[in-house]
Amino acid sequence: MRNLLSANFAKLKKDKFFWFAFLLMILGSTVQLIAPMIEAAQDPDFKLPALDAVFVQYYPLIGGLCAIFTGLFIGREYSDGTMRNKIIAGHSRSVIYVSNFVVGTAAGWFLNIAWIIPMLLVGVPCLGMFSSLFTIAAYTLVSFFMTAALTAVFTVFAILITNKTNSSISIICAFLFLLMLGSGCYNQLSEPEIIQRGDFVVEEGGNVNIEKLGPQRNPAYVGGNARKLLTFVRDFLPTGQAIQMANEEKIDPPIMLAYSSVIMLLSTCAGITVFRKKDLK
């Protein structure tokens, strides 16, 4: 395991897409901080956002970069013949699988850190300290587990689909599906139970009458067992967790950490089981 990890981390250091994504996260974080300061300099009435609101914006997007990286990194193992060479050298498929998952997760964590660095070095001096340091710390911990859970899912696709192009497309499609599913559950749960109707204007014979409409039940509101199911799916999916944190919602960190751990465990066990039986031609 140690030799495989050393080899994979050595490849990670030379991976062009990883460094592109790393610099992209640093640049994106810096731009998100500088843009409102430029606007504030031009408009005296513009109020600078809290650092918390800027910090959380990257959560739904980090999974996309992890998806692309995992597909390219592991796909290159097949296209270069490295995967077969590792097996011929006597490494077990389980160790090969886990080593790829570990390096992919580490890459995702480095991308998280790339976003955090400008927030601390530029954001804190310019926008002030976080209004709730405990909440941001909880978000950060959940985001690291969320990244690992997504990488675990992407590793299954990348290991089992030997064609690099097909693998990358499948992983990106899987991420977009999870993102849309998480977003759909979040939006549905955000519907209020009661909505306030506006005024209704009626014209009769040139006279205008205004009828005030009272509150009524929102037909889009979901309650009962269906709401419990949607809540579970939203909290269970890493993308659902990301969307909640991006909107600065109150979360339950222990539950989300447990869900991400379950996804990591199940995905890894399933991936190893199938990979052991896979015929590498």
N, C-alpha and C positions, 0 to 999 in steps of 0.2 A: 504493500500500500504506500509506504513512504517513497519508494522509487517512482511510482506512478504519479503521486502527487507532486513530487519535485519536477518531473518531466512536464506535467501539465501546467504547473505554475511558470515554468521556464517558457513554455509556449504562450502563456497568457501575457507575459512581459513583452513578447514580440508581436502580439496580436494587434493588427492595425485598427480593426473595427472597435476593439475594446478601448484603445486610446482615443479614437474619434468620439466614441460615446462618452468617455470620461471628460474630455474637453468640452463636449457639447453640454453636459450637465453643469460644468463650471460656468460656461458662457451663459447658458439659460438662466441660471441662478443669479448671476451678476446683472444681466439685463433686467430681470424682474425687480431687482432692487434699485437700479439706476433710473429706469423709466419713470416711476412716480416722482423721484427727486427732481428730474428734469422738468416734469410737468408742474411741480410745485414752484420751481424757480421762475417759470413763465406765467403762472397764474397764482397770485397771492391768496386767492380764496380756496385754492385746492388743498384738501386735507390729506396729509400723508397717511397711508394705510398702516395698520399695526403690523409688526414683523411676523406675528403668528399667521396672519392671513396670506402673506407672501410665501412663507416657509412651506405651507401645506399643499401648494399648488401642483407639485410634481408627482404626488402619490399615484394618480391614475395612469401616468405616462411611463413610469419606471418599468412596468411590466412589459411594455412594447419593446424597449431596448433589450431587456433580458431575453425576450422571445427571439429577437433577431440574432443576438450574440450566441445563444445556445444552439440555434440551428446551424449557424456558420461554424462554430467551434467544433461541435461534435461531427457535423457533416464533413468537415475537413479530415477528421480521423478516418472516415471511410474512403474518401476520395484519394487520400495519400497512401492508403494501405496500412496506416498506423494501427488500426483496430486489429487487423489480422495478425500483424507482427507481435502485438502485445500478447495475443492468445497463444501464438506459436512459441513465444518466449516463456510460456508457462504461467502467466498471470491468470487467475480465475476470473470468470466473467463477472462475478459479484463484485470483486475488488475493482475491476475496470469500470463498472457501472457507477459505483459509489464515488470513485475518484473523479469522474467527470461531473457528477452532481455536486461534489464539494467545491470544485474549482468554479463551476458555473454559479454557485451560490456566492462564493467569495467575490466573483466579478460583479454580481448584482449589489453586494454590500459596498464595494468600492464606488459604484456609481451613486449609491445613496450618500456616501461620504462626500463625493464630489459636489453634490448639491448643497450639503451642509456647510462646507468650508467657507464659501463666500457669505453665507447667511451670518456666520459668526464673525468673520473678519471685516465685512463691509456693513452688513445689516444691523448688527448691534450698535456700532458707533454712530450710524446715520439715522436709524429708526428707533433706537432704544431697545432695551431688553424685552424679552417675551413677556406678555402680560400674565401667562400661566406657564411657568417653567415645568411644573409637574405634568401638565397636559401634553406639552411638546415632547417631553421625555417619554411619556407613555406612547404617543404617536410614533416616535422614532423606533422604540422597541418593537411595536406591532409591525411597523414597515419592514424591519429586518426579517421578521418571521414570515411576513406576507411575501417578500421577495423570494425567500427560500422555498415557500410552498409553490409559488408559480414556477420557479426553476425546476422543482421536482416534477411538476406536470409536463413542462417543456422537455425535460430530459427523457421522459418516456417516449415522446414522439421522435426526438432526435436519435435515440439509440435504436429504435425499432424500424425507422425508415432510412434505409441506407443511402438513397439518392439525396444529395445535399439540397438540390433545388426543391424537390418535393417535400423534404423534411422542413425546410424553412417556411414554405408556403403553408404547410399544415399547422405549424406552430403559430404563425401569425394569425391564421384563421381561428385557431383555438383561443388565442388571447382575445381577439375581437369579439368572439362569441361570449366569452366569460365577462368581458367588459360590458357588452350590451345587456347581458342577463343581470349583472349586478346593478347597472344603471336603471333597468326596467323595474327591478324590485324596489330600488330606492325611490324612484319617482312615484310608484304606486303607493308606497307607504307614506309618502309626503303629502298625499291628498288629504285635506282637512275633512273631518266628519260633517261639519256644518259650514255652509257657505252663505255669505251675505249678498243677497240680490240687490241690484241697483234700483234706481227710480225708473218708472215706466211712464212714458209720455203718451197721452192720448189726445188726438185732435178731433173735436166734434163741432161741426158748424162754425168753424173759425175760432172756437174756444179751445184753449190748451189746458188740459188737466194733468196733473202729476200724481200718479199713484205710487205710494211707497210700498215696496215689496219687502217683506220680512225675511229673516234667515230661513233656510230650508236644508234638508239633508242632501249631502253631496252624493249623486249617483255613482261617482267614480271611487267613493270610499270603500275600502275592503275591511271587513271586520271578521270576528269569530276565528274559526280554525284556519281559514284562508290567510288571515293576517299573520297568524302565528307561523304558518309555513313560509310566507314571504319574508318575515323577519329572520327566520332561521337561514334561509337561502342567502339573504343579503349579508348576514353576519358570517356565514360559513365561507362564502366565496372570497378569495383574496381581493378580487376587483371590487366587491361590495364593501369590504373594509376600506379600501383605498378611497372610494367615492365618499364614504362617510367622513373620513379624516380630512379630505380635501374641502369638505363643506363645514369643517370644524364642529361636527356633531359630537355629542357625548357618547363615548364608547365604553365597553366593558373589556379592558385589556386581558384579564385572565382567560375569558371565554374565547376571545379572538386568537390568543396565543395557542390555546388548546386546539381550536379548529385548524389552524395552520399546521400544527404538529401532526394532527391526524392526516391531513392531506399529504404531508411529506412522507409519513410512514406508509400509508396505503399506496401512494404513487410509486415509491421506491420499491416496495415489496412486489407490486404487480410488474413493474418494469424489469426487475431482476429475474423474476419467475419466467417471463416470456423471453428475455434475452438469453437465458441459459439454454432454451430450446431452439433458438433462432439459428438457421443454417446460413452461415456467412460464406457466400460464394466468392 
